[in-house]
Amino acid sequence: MIITEHRTRTLSPALVLTGLLLVAANLRAGITTVGPVLEQLRHDLGLSALTASALISLPLIAFAVVSPIAPGLARRIGLERALGSGLAVLAIGLVVRSLPGQPLLWIGTVLLGVAVAVVNVVLPALVKRDFPTRIGQVTGTYSAVQAVFAAIAAGLAVPIAGLTAAGWRVPMGMWAGLALIGLGVLAPQLRRRTELPPTHDDRTPEPAVVAPGRSPWRTALGWQVTAFMALQSTGYYVFITWLPSIENSAGISETAAGVHQLLLNGFGIAGSLACSRLIPRFRDQRLLGILAPAMFLIATAGILAAPHQAAIWTSLAGIAGGAAIVLALSFFGLRTAHHTQAAALSGMAQSIGYLVAAAGPIAVGALHDATGSWTPALITIIALEAILIAFGYLAGRNRLIG
């Protein structure tokens, strides 16, 4: 494997971090905008509930399909240019999906999913390379920024949609401006090209300095990290999708359920920041790998046994979910020897993780339809969290792939 780096000048770490955080701010805003204006969108375009569900799931499917390809793209054009390309495509996708014509809605959504998938995979590799001693802190910070802008986008969607005759098209497209701002701040780094060396799976190695590393697809540790990513994502997306319905079936009002969703997201930010602070304080991450899913398990059991105390349980689930995603993303750098390997592990874990996450809410909904109750679904989530505890322990050990 080869490392080839071309740098025109040394960049300020503060500028690099600012660019990284602005990139992270773009990762969810375009996605969380859709839910609040979905009914308006359905009414204008005449979409069925099933078609609307497919529209919401499309970015997750794109994540699963594109994530394994993203490391190869980064190897060809470099980490910085992969991020820049991702932001440019994201801006185009956001504008395209807001234009008249139903085909453009789908095309733009696909472009959004592809762009976010590339950035999702490349960002942990950039953290591994530029902030190798602060992986947990930087990952936690960019996860918190990502969550903040996701919440802002969701909260502003309906009010902004009501300001003009264009309606839902304005909030669906306006976040292209944030992508362009991120691209502008990232621009100085586009002169610095870092080519990722090929992995052992590549057939044509280039002559140069060899970097250590193995393909994570061929290691037990790679699959343990992947399982942690997949299962923690599944629990989170099930809660985001179905928790209001679960609460409504228990007699909780829609208004209260909405407040609980706010608590889930708000405490998720707190969990992200807390986990990022704790990661460097331990020799390994086994305790955190056990604690986060255990908290989510308790929260799920609480919703099952005492749903009218949902404010407590959703707050606990938010802390657990925020901590778990930071831990999962941090594992990409902490369990690898080089940013090349981090990109490969990121692609593997996010591909499988988001594929499972996309299937999770659908499976839970089908289970509810088959049984007429949310109890079997909640018990299933409890069982998955118990399994996640085991993978949290295994992935949290202080080991490297290869």
C-alpha positions in Angstrom: 0.0 0.0 0.0 1.2 3.4 -0.9 1.1 6.8 0.7 1.5 9.7 -1.7 1.0 13.2 -0.3 1.1 16.6 -2.1 0.9 19.7 0.1 1.4 23.2 -1.1 1.5 24.7 2.4 0.8 24.1 6.0 -2.8 24.9 7.1 -3.9 26.1 10.5 -5.4 23.3 12.6 -8.2 25.8 13.5 -9.0 26.2 9.8 -8.9 22.5 9.2 -11.2 21.9 12.2 -13.6 24.7 11.1 -13.9 23.1 7.7 -14.5 19.7 9.2 -17.3 21.0 11.4 -18.9 22.9 8.5 -18.8 19.7 6.5 -20.5 17.8 9.4 -23.2 20.5 9.7 -24.3 19.5 6.2 -24.7 15.8 6.8 -28.2 15.7 8.3 -29.9 19.0 7.7 -31.1 18.1 4.2 -32.5 14.8 5.5 -34.3 16.0 8.6 -36.0 18.8 6.6 -38.2 16.2 4.8 -40.3 14.8 7.7 -41.9 18.1 8.9 -43.1 19.0 5.4 -43.8 15.5 4.1 -47.6 15.9 4.3 -47.4 19.1 2.2 -45.1 17.4 -0.3 -47.5 14.4 -0.5 -50.5 16.6 -1.1 -48.8 18.7 -3.8 -47.4 15.7 -5.7 -50.1 13.2 -5.0 -47.7 10.7 -3.4 -49.0 7.6 -1.5 -47.9 6.9 2.0 -45.8 3.9 0.7 -44.1 6.1 -1.9 -43.4 8.8 0.7 -41.9 6.1 2.9 -39.6 5.1 0.0 -38.6 8.7 -0.4 -37.5 8.9 3.2 -35.6 5.6 3.1 -33.8 6.4 -0.2 -30.9 8.3 1.4 -30.3 5.4 3.8 -30.3 2.9 0.9 -27.8 5.2 -0.9 -25.6 5.2 2.2 -25.5 1.4 2.1 -24.8 1.2 -1.6 -22.2 3.9 -1.9 -20.3 3.5 1.4 -18.1 0.6 0.1 -17.2 2.6 -3.0 -16.2 5.8 -1.1 -12.8 4.6 0.0 -11.9 3.8 -3.6 -12.9 7.3 -4.6 -10.8 8.8 -1.8 -7.8 6.8 -3.0 -8.1 8.1 -6.5 -8.7 11.8 -5.9 -7.6 12.3 -2.2 -9.5 12.9 1.0 -9.9 16.6 0.6 -11.2 16.5 -2.9 -13.5 13.6 -2.0 -15.0 15.9 0.7 -15.2 18.8 -1.7 -16.9 16.7 -4.4 -19.3 15.4 -1.9 -20.3 19.0 -0.8 -20.7 20.1 -4.4 -22.9 17.2 -5.3 -24.9 17.7 -2.1 -25.6 21.4 -3.0 -26.7 20.3 -6.5 -28.9 17.5 -5.1 -30.6 19.9 -2.7 -31.4 22.4 -5.4 -32.6 19.8 -7.9 -35.0 18.1 -5.5 -36.6 21.4 -4.8 -37.4 22.2 -8.4 -40.8 21.5 -10.1 -41.2 18.0 -11.5 -41.5 14.8 -9.5 -38.6 13.1 -11.3 -36.3 15.9 -10.1 -37.4 15.2 -6.5 -36.2 11.6 -6.8 -33.0 12.5 -8.7 -32.1 15.2 -6.2 -32.7 12.8 -3.3 -30.4 10.2 -4.8 -27.7 12.8 -5.3 -28.1 13.9 -1.7 -27.8 10.3 -0.5 -24.7 9.6 -2.6 -23.0 12.8 -1.5 -23.7 12.3 2.2 -22.5 8.7 2.0 -19.1 9.7 0.5 -18.6 12.4 3.2 -19.8 10.1 6.0 -17.1 7.6 5.0 -14.2 10.1 4.4 -14.7 12.3 7.4 -13.5 9.7 10.0 -10.4 9.1 7.9 -9.7 12.8 7.9 -10.0 12.9 11.7 -7.7 9.9 12.0 -5.1 11.6 9.8 -5.3 15.2 11.1 -6.3 14.7 14.7 -4.9 11.2 15.6 -4.6 12.0 19.4 -8.0 13.6 19.6 -10.2 11.2 17.7 -12.9 10.9 20.4 -13.1 14.7 21.1 -13.2 15.7 17.4 -15.7 13.0 16.5 -17.9 14.0 19.4 -17.8 17.6 18.5 -18.7 17.1 14.8 -21.4 14.6 15.8 -22.9 17.3 18.1 -22.7 19.9 15.4 -24.4 17.5 13.0 -27.2 16.9 15.5 -27.7 20.6 16.2 -28.1 21.5 12.5 -30.3 18.5 12.0 -32.6 19.8 14.8 -32.5 23.3 13.4 -33.4 22.1 9.9 -36.4 20.1 11.2 -37.6 23.0 13.4 -37.4 25.7 10.7 -38.9 23.6 7.9 -42.6 24.3 8.5 -42.3 28.0 9.4 -40.1 28.7 6.3 -42.4 26.7 4.1 -45.3 29.0 5.2 -43.4 32.2 4.2 -43.8 31.9 0.4 -46.0 30.4 -2.3 -43.2 27.9 -3.1 -44.0 26.2 0.2 -42.0 23.0 1.0 -39.6 23.6 -1.9 -37.9 26.4 0.0 -36.7 24.4 3.1 -36.0 21.5 0.8 -33.5 23.5 -1.2 -32.2 26.2 1.0 -29.6 24.1 2.8 -27.6 24.1 -0.5 -26.3 27.5 0.8 -24.7 25.8 3.8 -23.1 23.3 1.6 -21.6 26.1 -0.5 -20.3 27.8 2.6 -18.7 24.6 3.8 -17.1 24.1 0.3 -15.8 27.7 0.5 -14.1 27.1 3.9 -12.8 23.8 2.7 -11.4 25.4 -0.5 -7.8 26.0 0.8 -7.5 22.3 1.7 -8.4 21.3 -1.9 -4.9 22.3 -2.8 -3.6 19.7 -0.4 -4.1 16.3 -2.0 -3.6 13.1 0.1 -4.1 9.9 -1.9 -5.1 7.0 0.2 -3.0 3.9 -0.6 -4.7 0.9 -2.0 -5.7 -1.9 0.4 -4.7 -5.5 0.1 -7.8 -6.1 -2.0 -6.4 -3.9 -4.8 -4.6 -5.9 -7.5 -2.2 -3.3 -8.8 0.0 -1.8 -6.1 1.9 1.4 -6.8 5.6 1.6 -6.0 6.3 3.8 -3.0 6.4 3.6 0.8 4.3 0.8 2.2 1.8 1.6 5.0 0.6 -1.0 7.5 -2.9 -2.3 7.3 -5.2 -5.2 6.4 -8.7 -5.1 4.9 -11.2 -4.9 7.7 -13.5 -7.2 5.8 -11.1 -10.1 6.6 -10.8 -9.4 10.4 -13.0 -10.3 13.4 -12.4 -6.9 14.8 -13.7 -5.2 11.7 -16.9 -7.2 11.9 -17.2 -6.4 15.6 -17.0 -2.7 14.9 -19.5 -3.2 12.0 -21.9 -5.0 14.2 -21.8 -2.3 16.8 -22.4 0.4 14.2 -25.3 -1.6 12.7 -27.1 -2.5 15.9 -26.8 1.0 17.5 -28.1 2.6 14.3 -31.1 0.2 14.2 -32.2 1.1 17.7 -31.9 4.8 17.1 -33.8 4.8 13.8 -36.6 2.6 15.2 -37.1 5.2 18.0 -37.0 8.1 15.6 -39.5 6.4 13.3 -41.9 4.7 15.6 -41.6 6.1 19.1 -44.4 8.7 18.6 -46.8 5.9 17.4 -45.8 3.7 20.3 -46.5 6.5 22.7 -49.8 7.4 21.0 -50.9 3.8 21.4 -50.3 4.1 25.1 -52.6 7.1 25.4 -49.9 9.8 25.2 -50.9 12.9 23.2 -49.2 13.9 19.9 -48.0 17.1 21.5 -46.3 15.3 24.4 -44.8 12.7 22.0 -43.4 15.6 20.0 -41.8 17.0 23.1 -40.3 13.6 23.8 -38.8 13.6 20.3 -37.2 16.9 21.2 -35.8 15.4 24.4 -34.5 12.4 22.4 -32.6 14.7 20.0 -31.5 17.3 22.6 -30.1 14.7 25.1 -28.5 13.0 22.1 -26.3 16.1 21.7 -25.4 15.9 25.4 -24.6 12.2 25.1 -22.3 12.9 22.1 -20.3 15.5 23.9 -20.1 13.5 27.1 -18.8 10.4 25.3 -16.2 12.5 23.4 -14.9 13.7 26.7 -14.7 10.3 28.3 -13.1 8.4 25.4 -9.5 9.7 26.1 -9.9 9.2 29.8 -9.9 5.4 29.6 -7.3 3.0 28.4 -9.9 1.3 26.2 -13.6 1.8 25.4 -15.0 -1.4 26.8 -16.9 0.4 29.6 -18.4 2.9 27.2 -19.2 0.1 24.8 -21.2 -1.6 27.5 -22.7 1.4 29.2 -24.3 3.1 26.1 -26.4 0.1 24.9 -27.2 -0.8 28.5 -28.8 2.7 28.9 -30.7 2.2 25.7 -31.9 -1.2 26.9 -33.1 0.3 30.2 -34.9 3.1 28.3 -36.7 0.7 26.0 -37.7 -1.5 28.9 -39.0 1.6 30.6 -41.2 2.6 27.6 -42.5 -1.0 27.6 -43.3 -1.1 31.4 -44.1 2.6 32.2 -44.8 4.5 29.0 -46.3 7.4 30.8 -42.8 8.2 32.2 -41.6 8.5 28.6 -40.0 11.9 29.2 -37.5 10.0 31.4 -37.0 7.2 29.0 -36.6 9.3 25.9 -34.0 11.5 27.6 -32.1 8.4 28.7 -32.3 7.0 25.2 -31.1 10.3 23.7 -28.0 10.2 25.9 -27.4 6.5 25.0 -27.9 7.1 21.3 -25.7 10.1 21.2 -22.9 8.3 23.0 -23.2 5.2 20.9 -22.9 6.9 17.5 -19.8 8.9 18.7 -18.3 5.6 19.9 -19.1 3.8 16.7 -17.6 6.6 14.5 -14.6 6.9 16.8 -13.9 3.1 16.5 -13.1 3.7 12.8 -10.0 5.7 13.9 -9.3 4.0 17.2 -9.2 0.4 15.9 -7.1 1.2 12.8 -3.4 1.9 12.2 -3.7 4.4 9.4 -6.2 6.7 7.8 -6.4 4.4 4.8 -7.6 1.6 7.0 -9.9 4.0 8.8 -11.6 4.9 5.5 -12.0 1.2 4.6 -13.5 0.3 8.0 -15.7 3.3 7.8 -17.0 2.2 4.4 -17.6 -1.3 5.5 -19.3 -0.5 8.8 -21.5 2.3 7.4 -22.5 0.2 4.4 -23.8 -2.6 6.5 -24.9 -0.4 9.3 -27.2 1.8 7.3 -28.5 -1.2 5.3 -29.6 -2.8 8.7 -30.8 0.6 10.0 -33.0 1.1 6.9 -34.5 -2.4 7.4 -35.0 -2.0 11.1 -38.0 0.4 11.1 -39.7 -1.5 8.3 -39.3 -4.8 10.2 -40.6 -3.3 13.4 -43.6 -1.8 11.5 -44.3 -5.2 9.9 -44.0 -6.9 13.3 -46.6 -4.5 14.8 -48.9 -5.0 11.9 -48.7 -8.8 12.3 -49.3 -8.8 16.0 -51.4 -5.7 16.6 -49.1 -4.7 19.4 -45.9 -2.8 20.0 -44.8 -5.1 22.8 -43.1 -7.7 20.5 -41.2 -4.9 18.7 -40.0 -3.4 22.0 -38.9 -6.8 23.3 -37.0 -7.3 20.0 -35.2 -4.0 20.5 -34.3 -5.0 24.1 -32.8 -8.3 22.8 -30.8 -6.4 20.1 -29.4 -4.0 22.7 -28.3 -7.0 24.8 -26.4 -8.4 21.8 -25.0 -4.9 21.3 -23.6 -4.9 24.8 -21.5 -7.9 23.8 -20.2 -6.3 20.6 -19.5 -3.0 22.5 -17.2 -5.0 24.8 -15.4 -6.7 21.9 -15.1 -3.6 19.8 -14.0 -1.5 22.8 -10.9 -3.5 23.5 -7.6 -1.7 22.9 -6.7 -3.5 19.6 -5.9 -2.6 16.1 -6.9 -4.3 12.8 -3.7 -5.8 11.5 
